[in-house]
């Protein structure tokens, strides 16, 4: 491969493009044959891989520890949501807005934010750099609570995916006839008010008649007492009633005039289901089915053949669409990352990581190298955040917590911080492990508290084991074993 690159300088770009294209084809085919739940897992893994490609450059090649990539994802997610919800046309160009433009502006937002944070981080190292990025991870999502009118506050912003045709309806275009100031409260659109002022003399005292005499007033003798009400002795008893009925029967009512069980309907007098079905079948055979009313079903609507009420293809699966978007973005980001790492910029990052003083003597700017690594990592994280917003159909502080930043760090440590394959493995672990624990808890009958905390415990345990046994992650450990195996075979 190295000889091919040296002989044909442009072959590296072609090889990286071919690699990304083959991976895209394979994952796209896989997305079409798996069920929607697995497509959702595939979309989430691709999103994690996109963010961790940037962490591979920042942590693995540049040597900068970052605990704030979740906040960088929040920047991309919010920029994607704000531009999607508020812009109907592309600035300057005037073309209709779509989700691709939102992704582009999300990447631009990530680059700008990466320049700001990278400029500050370039002067820090070790725990001070970790503290800065930790503050970013905690502070950036909390900004949404300070501007609830713009960023939605704690509730966040809801999105419709895929991006609606024609864009989201502008606030100025929403009909306001029923909610205008003229139609609320006092006026309701009319010129005259619905109420009149109350006259001042309406509640004046009524005239008093002074012609009443003292004997016209009520006295104690006019009040009701207990003697004026019926007592228990005034009501007829059951015994008396039964005696009167018996005497009436004995005196004139004949026995044949009394009702017996034969006078009531029995079970044989009611129609059975079998008889009803037989009658219905005979009517249908004779042509009575033509007289039945044909009730229109869902397929008889005027919407169209394969379209539902919203105008979306009835065979459309949202999880497959989300996975296709995540796969496309991950492959594009992977192609860019491969060209950066395998080119001159990758060697610059490694030189500054290994020995900043020697790199500075050779004409490399250590601070510029660190800033560029932060910018690239922020770009990839912002694109991952835009994909994450489309997977969740939501953007809010609850989606970009400190736990997300720590999960990205754990994934890159487990998979291997110096390899893009390690980033992919780490992304798969982040998606697979919680589901594995959930299935295990269902089989074992664990309590919810244990089920919710078990993935974090396993993450921590795996990190400790990997750091002690294979500091380079799973990929680094496998590569070390292969190197030792080759060295042993040569010596033998």
Secondary structure, 3 states (H helix, E strand, C coil): CHHHHHHCCCHHHHHHHHHHHHHHHHHHHHHHHCCHHHHHHHHHHHHHHHHHHHHHHHHHHCCCCCCCHHHHHHHHHHHHHHHHHHCCECCCCCCECCHHHHHHHHHHHHHHHHHHHHHHHCCCCCHHHHHHHHHHHHHHHHHHHHCHHHHCHHHCEECCCCCCCCCCCCHHHCCCCCCCCCCCCCCCCCCCCCCCCCCCCCCCCCCCCCCCCHHHCCCHHHCCCHHHCCCHHHCCCHHHHHHHHHHHHHHCCCHHHCCCHHHCCCHHHCCCHHHHHHHHHHHHHCCHHHHCCCCCCHHHCCCCCCECCCCCECCCCHHHHHHHHHHHHHHHHHHHHHHHHCCHHHHHHHHHHHCHHHHHHCCCCHHHHHHHHHHHHHHHHHHHHHHHHHHHCEECHHHCCHHHHHHHHHHHHHHCCCCHHHHHHHHHHHHHHHHHHHHHHHHHCCCHHHHHHHHHHHHHHHHHHHHHHCCCHHHHHHHHHHHHHHHHHHHC
